Each structure stands twice: as C-alpha cells, then as structure tokens.
Amino acid sequence: MTFVLEHMIHSLGSILKERYPDYPVYDSPNQQGTKCPCFFIFFTTSEIHSEVNARFMRDLGIDIVFVQQRNIENGNREIQDVADYLDCSLEVFPYSDGGECPALIRTFDRQWQSEDGELHYKFRIRQRVAIPRKVNLMTEMEEENASVKNK
C-alpha cells in the first residue's frame, strides 16, 4: 500500500461525503466560486523520524475546516453536529490508495474549535512508512562439485 497525501485527502473526503454528500470538499483555498457550506482539508505540521531498516515514522497534522454562511440561524448547532460526526468517524478511518483493501488509520490528539463561525477539526496521524527499495535478487546459482574429505 502506498501512503501519499493525495490519497489521504481522498480518503478523508469520502468520509465527509458519506454524511454530507451535497457539501463540496476542497483541498486548497478558493478565491472565487466556493459553494458554502463546504469543507477544506489542510495539512498543518509534518515531522518525519527515521527508524530501522529504511522505515520512517510520518507524523502529519491535519485540519478539516467546515465553512458555512455567516450569521445564519442554527449556525452553531450545525458546527456542533459536524464536530460530533467527525468525533465518531475519525478515531479510526479507512485509508485507500485505490486498491481493493483499505487500511485502517488511527488518529491522535483530536480537538476542535469554532473560530469566526468556522469549525476547525484538528488531529494527527502517525504512520510508519518505508521507501520502496530495489532489491537485487539472485537470479542464478552455480553448483560446484565439492566434497568434504574424511580423515
């Protein structure tokens, strides 16, 4: 399985679309044409720590932002409903790289806050990854007719 940021955005977007199919999910800020209510998925801080055998621990910070029209009736209730849904859906979620079998990804340090009428749902993902290596496998073997001499 390949662990890349683009697949992470699609996996998180599909979780959002399960509950909110009519809300667009964006992966970068739009200057024009943003249809509210909507979601934005941003990567915040990222750290990579070396581990043994060409493996790395990738620690990603993610911020899912829910944006709606300002000063609408029940706007705070909608923010709370979205936060509730994300609390229930993002402890462990399926990550897919397009293959048949998705992997389950655990989240850490989940927290949310309402800021200027927008929900910021922040969490971290800590995933162990390996860079694919080309291994030079033995393709043929010579057989020597050697024997052990007994005294």
N, C-alpha and C positions, 0 to 999 in steps of 0.2 A: 504494500500500500504506500502511496506517495502522499506525504504531508506537506501541502503547499497552501499559501494564504488564499489564493483564489478559490480553492475547494472549500476552505473554511468559511468564506463569505457565502458560498452557495449553500453549504450545509446549514448555517445559521439562518439564512434567508428562507430555506424551506420550512424551518420550524416556525418562523414568523408567519409564513403564508398558510400554514395549517389552520391557524386561528383567525388570521386577518387576511383573507385572500384578496380583498379589494384594496389593501394598502400597499403602495409601491415600496420596494426596498432598494435603497441606493448605497453604493459603496464609496461615493465621493460627493462633496458638496456641489449642489446645483446653484447656479446663479439665476437661472430662469427656468420656468417650466416645472417646478416642484409641485406635485399634487399632494396636498395635505388632506387627511392625516397620512403620515408616512414614517418609515424607519430609515435610519442611516446606520451603517456598520463601519466603525473606525477601529484601527489598530492604534494603541497608545504606545506604551513602552514595551521593549522587547529585549530579552537577555538570552545569551547562548553560553552554556557552560560545557566545557569538554569533559568527556567521560572516557572510560576504557574502550578499546577495540573500535576506534573510529566512530564512536557514538557521541551524541550531543544531547544535552537537555535544553530544549527550546521553551522559554518562558515568555508567553505572549499576553499582553494586556489588551483587552477588547472593551469597547464602549458601544453599546447599542443605544441609539438616541431615537426616542419617539417624539415626533413633532406633529402638532395639531394647530388648528386655527387659534389665535389668541382670544382670550376673554369670551369663551363660549360657555354656555350653560352645561354644567356637569363635567367641565374640563378636568378638574381634579379627580373625579371619580373614574374617568377614562384612564388617566395616568396610573391610578391605583390598580385598576383592572389589568392593564398591560404589565405592570410590575408583578402582580400576583401570578399571571400566566407565565412570565419569564422565571419567577422563583420556582414554579412547579416543573417547568420544562427544561431548565438548563443545569440541573445538578449533574446529570449525565445525559449526553445527547448523541445521536448518530452522526458520524462524520463519513462522508462518501467522497471517493476520488473518481467516481464514475464506474467503479467495478460493481460486481454483484453483491458483495457482502460488506456492509458498512461497519466501521469500528466505533466503539463507544468511547467518547471523550469525556473525562471528568473536569469540572470547573472548580476553581478555588477563589476564595476571597470575594464572593459575590456581594455587591452592595448597590443600592440605587438611591437616587436623589432627584427631586424636582427642582429645576432651575429655569426661571423665566418661562414657566408654562411648558417646559420640555422635560421629558424623562431621560435621565442618563443612567443606564443599567450597565455597571462595570463589573468585570470579572477577569480572572486569569486562567490560562490554560498552560499546563506544564506537560510537555510531551517529549518523550525520548525518541530521537530520530537518528538515523545512520545515513551517511552519504554513500550511495552505491559505489562499490569498487569493482573494477575489472580484475577478476582473479584469473591468473594464468594456470589453467589446469593441465595436468599431464595428459598428453594425447596418445603416446605410445610408450612401450616399455621393452627394453632389450632383455633377453634371457641369456644368462651366462651358464655354461655347464661347469659349474664348480662344485666341488665336494669337500667334505671335511675328512682329513686323513686321521685315522685312529692309530695310536702307538701300541 
